[in-house]
C-alpha cells in the first residue's frame, strides 16, 4: 500500500550492546537530508527516504555516537544497531536514551522523563529508592502530604493518574499507605510522566499518564542486583535464556520491619504481622527480526495484623507481541490482566468461626489492545489502534457472624466494558513547525448484576439527607446494559522552533474518565473503592490547554522550560457530610457532583552535564471545585491544593568513588476545615459546624532538606562485581513538618472518669524527626 | 471501618517513632451563639433531666459554658399529656420530678415533643421512644495482660475481661447505645461511645436479629476489672437519627491523622420554630428505653474461655 516507487525504507532496532535492552527515544539522523526520527518504546525505528546512499548518525544521551552507511538503492534495508554506553566521561552522569535536545525538539510538552540512574541518586526516605516520590519533585506534581498514597498532577485527584506497568493499569501505587511505591527500582527501565498534550493512544484517566516500563532482562550475560536497606531487602536476577534471543528478569523485595520489631512486641501483639513484598518478573523472546514477544507480571502485597488480618495488593500480568508487518508498519499488541484487592478478616487464625467478620473488595481488568504505528514518510507518523477493557467491580462484600448466625451484605458486583479507538498523526509541517493531532473515541457500557438499581432523587439538604438526595430502588435486568456513555476526545499538540535552541509548544487535550476512586479522607486509604460510572455517576471529562516555552543553553547542558496550563473538569465527585462509602449499596446517595478548575505556572531548569547535575522546579497553582451544597455553593480549594511548590534536586560527582546528593522542598500547606463553635453534650465537646464546610483554614507550609552520600566500591562482597554504600539523612534539620491540624480530646481528661472532656488543637507531623539510613547495594 | 486502618497505621507509626503530635494554640474567633440541648427521656423510674447551655468558641478553655436559665421547658407525648421541666437551682438543669418513686415518664412506642422557650426564641424537637431488648448475661474471664484497647497508663495490668450478651430484635433499623459503669461510675470518655445498628456497628451493614457481634460484646471492657468490682451495663434504645448523631460525634472526636475527613456537621433534631431566626440549636433531644444488667466480679464465677 501507498507504494512510492522512488522511495525506500530503512528500519530496525537500536539496542544497548551491554544488556540488549531496546533504547527508547534514540535519535537516527540522516546526515545528507538533515532529517531523522527517534525510536519508539521498544527501540524500533523506521525511516522512508528517497533512493540513495546515506550516513545515519545514531545517538542518544549517555551512549557513544554511531555512524552507519547504508545503500538504499534497490530494496528496503533492515539496520539493527547496538550502541555502546559512554563510560569514559565521568561527566555523563545522566544516562538516558534520548536526544540531547529533546527538551526543545520533541513535540511533546508537559512530559517528564527521569531515568532510574537519576532516581537512584536522589536522597530517599530511609534510603529506599522510590519512583513515585521522585516524580513528586517534578513541576506540576504534588501530594496531599507525607505518607499519603499516590500523587496529584496539575490539580487532579490521585485517581486521575493512569499508572501503567508494562501497559497494565495499577490501582494502588503504594506500599504501607503512601510511604513507599510498589515499583522495584531494580526492575524498572524507563519512567515517563505525561501531564499534558496527552497523545490519542492514551485514555481513561483525566490528569496524567505514568508509563513505567520494566526491564527486559540482560540478553548478553547473567546479572544480579541486590541491596539491603532500612526497609527492604532486594534481589534481582536477569540473564539470557538464549543469548541475544531470549532473556528474563526476576526481581523481589521484602520489608523486614516485622523481623526488627519482633522483640518489642508483647502480649496480644506478639504475633503481629507487618510486611510488604513484591515480585516483578518478565521474559522476552525475540523470535525473529519481525516478531518479539514479552510476558511480564507483578505481584505485591501488604500484610498487617495478628488474629485480625488486613492485607491488600496489586497483581498484573501483561503479554505483548511486537510485530513488524513491513518496514513501515509496526504493531504492539497487548493483552493484560490487572487486579487490586483487599481483605479484612477478624478471625484470620480461624479460632472463632462463629463470631467472625470478613470483608473483601476488588477491581479486576481484562483487556486487549492493539497499537499500530505506520511510518508513512519522515514527515508523517500515523498511530492508530484500539482497546477493549473489561472491568469487574466488587466494591465490597462482607460476612458477619454472631454465635453462628451469618449475614452477608455489601455493595453488589458491577461490570463494565470500555471500548476505545484512536488515530493520531505526528506531522512535520516544516523544519520549524510540527503538529501532533488525533482523536480518541471511547464508549462505556455499565451493567449491574443486582436485580435492582438505584436512582438518585433530589430531596433537599437536611440532617437526614446531607447530600440533598435520597435513593429510589428500581427493578433491574442484570443482562442488559444499564447505562452507556460515549465521548470523543480530541488531542492536539504543536511545536514551533523559534531558534536552534528554543521552541514554543502548545497543546489541548480532552480526557474522559469512567472509573472513580471513592475517597473522602485527607489521604486515600488502601480500603478506598474504585467504582464505575453508573446511571447516577457520570464520567469525568477533563479539558486541558497548555502553553510552553522551551530553551536549552550551553550546548544542551541546561534545559529550561516555562509552562502554563488551565483545566476545566466536569462531573467531579465530592462527598456529603457523614458519607458512608463502604459496604453501602446506596453509597451514591452520599455523593455530590460539581465541576472543577485548575490552573498553574511551572518553571523548570535542569543541568544535564558536568560534575554537578540536577534541577530546580517551581509550581504556582490552584485547584478548586464548585459543588452545589458544599461551602455555601461557592468555589473551594481541593484538599490537595498547594499554592507554591519548590523543589531543588542536586547531585555532585566528586570522583569515581564518591558522589553526593541533596534535595530541598518548600511546599505551601493544604487547606483543611475547622468548626465554628462548640458545646458540651454528656461531658463531651460537640463541634458545631455548618453543612459542607470545605477548606476554611490552611496547614502551615512545609520545608525539608535531605542529603545523601554514595561510596562506590570496585568490588562487592565476594571480590566480584561492584557495590556501593549509600548514606542518607532525610529531613536533615529535623523539622516537624505539619501534615494536618485537628482537634482531639485532651488525653488527661479523656480517661474513663465522669466529668468533662476538653478538646485541644493538635498539629500532626507524619515524619517528625530527621531520619538517617544506610543502604548497601551490589551488582554481579 | 476507618478506625481499623487508623489502629494499624498508628501501630506502625508508633513503632517507627517517626510521627509526632504537638499541641498548638489555635485562635478560633468566636462566631454566633447556639443553644445547646442535652437531654434524653427514658422509661426508667425517677427524675428526667434536660440541660440547656450556650455554645462557646471552638477550643474554649472553659468547661462550664453559660447556663440558659429562665427558659420554659415542656415535653408533650402523643396522647397530649404535658410534662413540665423546672430549673430548680437556676443552673440550666431542667428537671421533671415524678409524683411517686415508681412513676415513669417514658413509654415505648410513644412520641415525645420537646418545646423550649428561651431568650425570646422557641425551639422544638420530636422523638419516638423505641423498643430495647433485655441483656441476657455478662460473662468474664481472667486475663494476665490487657488487650490493645485496654492498655493505658492508669489502667489495670491484669484482671477480668468481660463480655455481655443481648440479641437484636428482628426488624431492620433498631439502634442502641451501650453505657458501662464501674462501681457506679460511667465510662464517659470520647472513646467510650458505643452504639449499635441492629446487632452490628455500622448503619450500612446488615446484622438484623443477631446476637450483638463480638466487638460490641467486648466493648464493655475498656479496661480490666478487679475482684469485687461492680460492673453495670445499660442498653438504651435510640432513634436512627440519634444513632447518626452519635456516629458523627464520635467521628469528630477521633478525626485525626492521614485519614481524617473534613469537619462535618453533627446532626441536631432541635429546630427553631421561626426558621428565619439566626439563633440555631445544637445537641440532641433523645428518648430511650433502658435495660440493664449488673454483676459483681467474683473469681469463682469467672469462665475459663468465652464461648465464641
HADDOCK unambig.tbl for C-alpha pairs under 7 A between the chains (distance, minus, plus):
assign (segid A and resid 267 and name CA) (segid B and resid 145 and name CA) 6.64 0.50 0.50
assign (segid A and resid 268 and name CA) (segid B and resid 147 and name CA) 6.21 0.50 0.50
assign (segid A and resid 352 and name CA) (segid B and resid 308 and name CA) 5.84 0.50 0.50
assign (segid A and resid 354 and name CA) (segid B and resid 308 and name CA) 6.50 0.50 0.50
assign (segid A and resid 355 and name CA) (segid B and resid 213 and name CA) 6.91 0.50 0.50
assign (segid A and resid 355 and name CA) (segid B and resid 214 and name CA) 6.33 0.50 0.50
assign (segid A and resid 355 and name CA) (segid B and resid 308 and name CA) 6.08 0.50 0.50
assign (segid A and resid 402 and name CA) (segid B and resid 210 and name CA) 6.30 0.50 0.50
assign (segid A and resid 402 and name CA) (segid B and resid 211 and name CA) 5.78 0.50 0.50
assign (segid A and resid 402 and name CA) (segid B and resid 212 and name CA) 6.90 0.50 0.50
assign (segid A and resid 402 and name CA) (segid B and resid 213 and name CA) 5.24 0.50 0.50
assign (segid A and resid 403 and name CA) (segid B and resid 211 and name CA) 6.74 0.50 0.50
assign (segid A and resid 403 and name CA) (segid B and resid 308 and name CA) 6.66 0.50 0.50
assign (segid A and resid 405 and name CA) (segid B and resid 210 and name CA) 6.77 0.50 0.50
assign (segid A and resid 407 and name CA) (segid B and resid 206 and name CA) 6.66 0.50 0.50
assign (segid A and resid 407 and name CA) (segid B and resid 207 and name CA) 6.16 0.50 0.50
assign (segid A and resid 409 and name CA) (segid B and resid 205 and name CA) 6.46 0.50 0.50
assign (segid A and resid 409 and name CA) (segid B and resid 206 and name CA) 6.00 0.50 0.50
assign (segid A and resid 463 and name CA) (segid B and resid 267 and name CA) 5.34 0.50 0.50
assign (segid A and resid 520 and name CA) (segid B and resid 261 and name CA) 6.05 0.50 0.50
assign (segid A and resid 521 and name CA) (segid B and resid 259 and name CA) 4.84 0.50 0.50
assign (segid A and resid 521 and name CA) (segid B and resid 260 and name CA) 5.25 0.50 0.50
assign (segid A and resid 521 and name CA) (segid B and resid 261 and name CA) 4.54 0.50 0.50
assign (segid A and resid 522 and name CA) (segid B and resid 258 and name CA) 5.97 0.50 0.50
assign (segid A and resid 522 and name CA) (segid B and resid 259 and name CA) 5.23 0.50 0.50
assign (segid A and resid 522 and name CA) (segid B and resid 260 and name CA) 5.39 0.50 0.50
assign (segid A and resid 522 and name CA) (segid B and resid 261 and name CA) 5.98 0.50 0.50
assign (segid A and resid 523 and name CA) (segid B and resid 258 and name CA) 5.49 0.50 0.50
assign (segid A and resid 523 and name CA) (segid B and resid 259 and name CA) 5.55 0.50 0.50
assign (segid A and resid 577 and name CA) (segid B and resid 264 and name CA) 5.18 0.50 0.50
assign (segid A and resid 577 and name CA) (segid B and resid 265 and name CA) 6.54 0.50 0.50
assign (segid A and resid 578 and name CA) (segid B and resid 248 and name CA) 6.68 0.50 0.50
assign (segid A and resid 578 and name CA) (segid B and resid 264 and name CA) 6.84 0.50 0.50
assign (segid A and resid 583 and name CA) (segid B and resid 204 and name CA) 6.38 0.50 0.50
assign (segid A and resid 583 and name CA) (segid B and resid 205 and name CA) 6.86 0.50 0.50
assign (segid A and resid 584 and name CA) (segid B and resid 204 and name CA) 4.95 0.50 0.50
assign (segid A and resid 672 and name CA) (segid B and resid 262 and name CA) 6.79 0.50 0.50
assign (segid A and resid 673 and name CA) (segid B and resid 262 and name CA) 5.73 0.50 0.50
assign (segid A and resid 673 and name CA) (segid B and resid 263 and name CA) 5.67 0.50 0.50
assign (segid A and resid 674 and name CA) (segid B and resid 263 and name CA) 5.94 0.50 0.50
assign (segid A and resid 675 and name CA) (segid B and resid 263 and name CA) 6.38 0.50 0.50
assign (segid A and resid 676 and name CA) (segid B and resid 31 and name CA) 6.43 0.50 0.50
assign (segid A and resid 676 and name CA) (segid B and resid 58 and name CA) 6.24 0.50 0.50
assign (segid A and resid 677 and name CA) (segid B and resid 31 and name CA) 6.81 0.50 0.50
assign (segid A and resid 677 and name CA) (segid B and resid 55 and name CA) 6.43 0.50 0.50
assign (segid A and resid 677 and name CA) (segid B and resid 56 and name CA) 5.74 0.50 0.50
assign (segid A and resid 677 and name CA) (segid B and resid 57 and name CA) 4.78 0.50 0.50
assign (segid A and resid 677 and name CA) (segid B and resid 58 and name CA) 4.31 0.50 0.50
assign (segid A and resid 678 and name CA) (segid B and resid 55 and name CA) 5.44 0.50 0.50
assign (segid A and resid 678 and name CA) (segid B and resid 56 and name CA) 5.39 0.50 0.50
assign (segid A and resid 678 and name CA) (segid B and resid 57 and name CA) 6.14 0.50 0.50
assign (segid A and resid 678 and name CA) (segid B and resid 58 and name CA) 5.02 0.50 0.50
assign (segid A and resid 679 and name CA) (segid B and resid 36 and name CA) 6.17 0.50 0.50
assign (segid A and resid 679 and name CA) (segid B and resid 54 and name CA) 6.96 0.50 0.50
assign (segid A and resid 679 and name CA) (segid B and resid 55 and name CA) 4.55 0.50 0.50
assign (segid A and resid 679 and name CA) (segid B and resid 56 and name CA) 6.17 0.50 0.50
assign (segid A and resid 681 and name CA) (segid B and resid 38 and name CA) 5.69 0.50 0.50
assign (segid A and resid 681 and name CA) (segid B and resid 283 and name CA) 6.57 0.50 0.50
assign (segid A and resid 682 and name CA) (segid B and resid 38 and name CA) 6.96 0.50 0.50
assign (segid A and resid 684 and name CA) (segid B and resid 190 and name CA) 6.67 0.50 0.50
assign (segid A and resid 686 and name CA) (segid B and resid 249 and name CA) 6.55 0.50 0.50
assign (segid A and resid 688 and name CA) (segid B and resid 265 and name CA) 6.55 0.50 0.50
assign (segid A and resid 688 and name CA) (segid B and resid 266 and name CA) 6.93 0.50 0.50
assign (segid A and resid 689 and name CA) (segid B and resid 264 and name CA) 6.28 0.50 0.50
assign (segid A and resid 689 and name CA) (segid B and resid 265 and name CA) 4.85 0.50 0.50
assign (segid A and resid 690 and name CA) (segid B and resid 265 and name CA) 5.69 0.50 0.50
assign (segid A and resid 691 and name CA) (segid B and resid 264 and name CA) 6.44 0.50 0.50
assign (segid A and resid 691 and name CA) (segid B and resid 265 and name CA) 5.24 0.50 0.50
assign (segid A and resid 692 and name CA) (segid B and resid 264 and name CA) 6.54 0.50 0.50
assign (segid A and resid 693 and name CA) (segid B and resid 263 and name CA) 6.88 0.50 0.50
assign (segid A and resid 693 and name CA) (segid B and resid 264 and name CA) 6.90 0.50 0.50
assign (segid A and resid 694 and name CA) (segid B and resid 262 and name CA) 6.84 0.50 0.50
assign (segid A and resid 740 and name CA) (segid B and resid 257 and name CA) 6.98 0.50 0.50
assign (segid A and resid 742 and name CA) (segid B and resid 256 and name CA) 6.15 0.50 0.50
assign (segid A and resid 744 and name CA) (segid B and resid 253 and name CA) 5.75 0.50 0.50
assign (segid A and resid 744 and name CA) (segid B and resid 254 and name CA) 6.35 0.50 0.50
assign (segid A and resid 745 and name CA) (segid B and resid 253 and name CA) 6.57 0.50 0.50
assign (segid A and resid 750 and name CA) (segid B and resid 189 and name CA) 4.90 0.50 0.50
assign (segid A and resid 750 and name CA) (segid B and resid 190 and name CA) 6.25 0.50 0.50
assign (segid A and resid 751 and name CA) (segid B and resid 189 and name CA) 5.98 0.50 0.50
assign (segid A and resid 752 and name CA) (segid B and resid 187 and name CA) 4.83 0.50 0.50
assign (segid A and resid 752 and name CA) (segid B and resid 188 and name CA) 5.87 0.50 0.50
assign (segid A and resid 752 and name CA) (segid B and resid 189 and name CA) 5.32 0.50 0.50
assign (segid A and resid 753 and name CA) (segid B and resid 186 and name CA) 6.98 0.50 0.50
assign (segid A and resid 753 and name CA) (segid B and resid 187 and name CA) 5.97 0.50 0.50
assign (segid A and resid 753 and name CA) (segid B and resid 188 and name CA) 6.19 0.50 0.50
assign (segid A and resid 753 and name CA) (segid B and resid 189 and name CA) 6.93 0.50 0.50
assign (segid A and resid 754 and name CA) (segid B and resid 185 and name CA) 6.66 0.50 0.50
assign (segid A and resid 754 and name CA) (segid B and resid 186 and name CA) 6.06 0.50 0.50
assign (segid A and resid 754 and name CA) (segid B and resid 187 and name CA) 6.69 0.50 0.50
assign (segid A and resid 754 and name CA) (segid B and resid 188 and name CA) 5.69 0.50 0.50
assign (segid A and resid 756 and name CA) (segid B and resid 63 and name CA) 6.71 0.50 0.50
assign (segid A and resid 757 and name CA) (segid B and resid 189 and name CA) 6.89 0.50 0.50
assign (segid A and resid 758 and name CA) (segid B and resid 63 and name CA) 6.97 0.50 0.50
assign (segid A and resid 759 and name CA) (segid B and resid 59 and name CA) 5.88 0.50 0.50
assign (segid A and resid 760 and name CA) (segid B and resid 23 and name CA) 6.96 0.50 0.50
assign (segid A and resid 760 and name CA) (segid B and resid 59 and name CA) 6.06 0.50 0.50
assign (segid A and resid 761 and name CA) (segid B and resid 23 and name CA) 5.79 0.50 0.50
assign (segid A and resid 761 and name CA) (segid B and resid 24 and name CA) 5.62 0.50 0.50
assign (segid A and resid 761 and name CA) (segid B and resid 25 and name CA) 6.56 0.50 0.50
assign (segid A and resid 761 and name CA) (segid B and resid 26 and name CA) 6.49 0.50 0.50
assign (segid A and resid 762 and name CA) (segid B and resid 21 and name CA) 6.15 0.50 0.50
assign (segid A and resid 762 and name CA) (segid B and resid 22 and name CA) 5.46 0.50 0.50
assign (segid A and resid 762 and name CA) (segid B and resid 23 and name CA) 4.42 0.50 0.50
assign (segid A and resid 762 and name CA) (segid B and resid 24 and name CA) 5.57 0.50 0.50
assign (segid A and resid 763 and name CA) (segid B and resid 21 and name CA) 5.53 0.50 0.50
assign (segid A and resid 763 and name CA) (segid B and resid 22 and name CA) 5.17 0.50 0.50
assign (segid A and resid 763 and name CA) (segid B and resid 23 and name CA) 6.29 0.50 0.50
assign (segid A and resid 763 and name CA) (segid B and resid 24 and name CA) 6.52 0.50 0.50
assign (segid A and resid 764 and name CA) (segid B and resid 20 and name CA) 5.98 0.50 0.50
assign (segid A and resid 764 and name CA) (segid B and resid 21 and name CA) 4.51 0.50 0.50
assign (segid A and resid 764 and name CA) (segid B and resid 22 and name CA) 6.55 0.50 0.50
assign (segid A and resid 764 and name CA) (segid B and resid 257 and name CA) 6.78 0.50 0.50
assign (segid A and resid 765 and name CA) (segid B and resid 19 and name CA) 5.45 0.50 0.50
assign (segid A and resid 765 and name CA) (segid B and resid 20 and name CA) 5.30 0.50 0.50
assign (segid A and resid 765 and name CA) (segid B and resid 21 and name CA) 6.20 0.50 0.50
assign (segid A and resid 766 and name CA) (segid B and resid 18 and name CA) 6.65 0.50 0.50
assign (segid A and resid 766 and name CA) (segid B and resid 19 and name CA) 4.32 0.50 0.50
assign (segid A and resid 766 and name CA) (segid B and resid 20 and name CA) 6.57 0.50 0.50
assign (segid A and resid 767 and name CA) (segid B and resid 18 and name CA) 4.87 0.50 0.50
assign (segid A and resid 767 and name CA) (segid B and resid 19 and name CA) 4.69 0.50 0.50
assign (segid A and resid 768 and name CA) (segid B and resid 18 and name CA) 5.57 0.50 0.50
assign (segid A and resid 768 and name CA) (segid B and resid 19 and name CA) 4.99 0.50 0.50
assign (segid A and resid 768 and name CA) (segid B and resid 20 and name CA) 5.55 0.50 0.50
assign (segid A and resid 769 and name CA) (segid B and resid 18 and name CA) 6.25 0.50 0.50
